[in-house]
Structure formats: structure tokens, C-alpha cells
């Protein structure tokens, strides 16, 4: 799956010599992603990268239904998991604006939808993993490198 920032704004850091240099907001997004399995049993993680204005990742859904660890039950589906990820990161971003001095955004953090692809076999899985891991190296030619305004978070 790929999720882009609203208006393709650069929010999460920058590419420096072919590597992603996360700022505080980018690190928060990375940390939130790593915490997803502890909140949602049945959600497994695979390759993932935070880019300046989007994220790429593989989400493994190991069960089709489950109970969120918290007050609200959820069905384990990609749309539910992406929605929760976007909600959590948005809430944490807003909290960072108040408590850490992060710049407030004019509008939303994330675009409305996301891009998804169902992985059909091991060869395709390996190919997608390679694409994700090498994405910072290819930043100059990445189709998501249609940059919106930079949001200074230093």
C-alpha cells in the first residue's frame, strides 16, 4: 500500500544521498506503524519506508476478524487498518503541534484514499519488498516525487 500526504506536501523529512532522513514527524509515523500489531492482533508488518511525502508498506493480515486492543472492535481488513493508521498518525501529529511545536498544517495530513495491491506470490512479494527498500535511492525518478509545499518541521 501507498499513502500520500494531502497535496503531496513534504512533511516527513528529506532524501539525503539516497537515504531517507526522517524528521520528528517522520519518526512518529515510523513508530506508529511499528506499534500497529500491538494494537491489532492479526496485523503483521513487512517492508516499509517513510518518504518525504508518502509511505510505502506491506501489511500482512493474518486473521480476517478480531478485537482491537481497546474499546472499539474492528474487522481486520486493509481499509480498516489504513484508516486506523491514518487516524492515529493524524491525532499524534495534532498532539505534536500542541506539545512539541510542530507546524500546524493548513488542512489534512493525509490524502483521502490510498493505493493498494494484493500480492499474489513469493516472486511478486520479493519484487515489492525490493521496490520499497530501494525507494529512497530512486527518489528522483519516483512517480510520488511530485512535491507539494515543504512543511518545515525542524
Secondary structure, DSSP 8 states (H G I E B T S, - for coil): -EEEBGGG-B-SEEEETTEEEE-HHHHHHHHHHHHHHHHSTTEEEEEEEE-SSEEEEEEEE--S-B--SSSS-B---HHHHHHHHHHHHHHHHHHHHHHT-----SS-SB-S--B-----SHHHHHHHHHHHHTTTTTGGG-TT-----B----
